[in-house]
Amino acid sequence: MIGKHIELFLVDGTAGGLTTAEIIGWTGHVIRGERSQLNDFFKRDEAARNGAYILLGDDETAPGGTRAYIGRSENIADRLRNHRTNKDFWDRFVVITTKDDTFTEGHWGYLEARLVAMAKEADRAALTNDNAPQGRKLSEAQSSDMEAFIQQLNIILPVLNVNVVRSRKTIPATPASAVEVESPIFHLREPRRGVDARAQLIDGEFTILEGSIVVATWDGVGKAESTQRAYANYRAQHEQLVAEGAIIVDGDHGRVTRDIRFGSPSTAAAVSLGRSCNGRREWIGSDGVTYGQWENRERA
């Protein structure tokens, strides 16, 4: 694997302030900030450039708990001033420009359309865009350049904790279409409740795979206050996934309709089984090796 040299710069020296990000040798430039820092951003050169932007806000009812808007403008500052007046949902922003400001309106139109399409495919946030933008027609060479630009952008945005367009690697249907994956597929089965789930570590995230069968309702209870809080969190996650349609309840079972990402194998196992458990022991590969054993073996 080839490493990437990413430069992060805290503009005012604080972790919560404006942050710029660049990849050495890449023409792109990304800056992330809070809505309250817009006036500081407006003083910067990037604010008056052509570019694309992403507005982000928390929303418990949305996929991934995030609501987003993706756009572009010939003058980022003017557009963000307008959004500050007319859009209330967002509290942070990301602006994408180039160091030399050489991209044309066509390039940015292409990028805007691709980012919207990627966000819909990733399904990590609820988009507030009213219409899908129509990508500009570029030459074959220009389109290739933009796809290379997007590849770098896909690396740098997660570093800034922006995952709206972060793609999911999928399991190949046949060896002929094999795609490099992050880990073996692990299984979680509990016949008594009809659970038959599959999961995989994909791009650093523990992911329950589409088609898995999980519990229809989360019934766990706890005696200790800390346990009750943890169980309430698992129950809320399960209910939210059902509300989003990521889990479709069919009688006594829940069927997973899309890949679902979790922060840990234990959370994925708990949501699947309807009870708290140690996911590193519960998820087992086809060779009988638990996820925890595989993880330790890979790190050895």
ABEGO torsion letter per residue (X at the ends): XBBBBBBBBBAAGBAABBBBBBBBGBABBBBBBBAAAAAAAAABAAAABBEBBBBBBBBAABBGGBBBBBBBBABAAAAAAAAAAABAABABBBBBBBAAGABBAAAAAAAAAAAAAAAAAAGABBBABABBBBBBBBBAAAAAAAAAAAAAAAAAAAAAGBAAABBBBBBBABAAABBBBABBBBBBBBAAAGBBBBBBBBGGBBBBBBGBBBBABBABBBABAAAAAAAAAAAAAAAAAAAAGABBBBEABBBBABBBBBABAAAAAAAAAGBBBBAAAABBBAAGBBAAAAAAAAAX
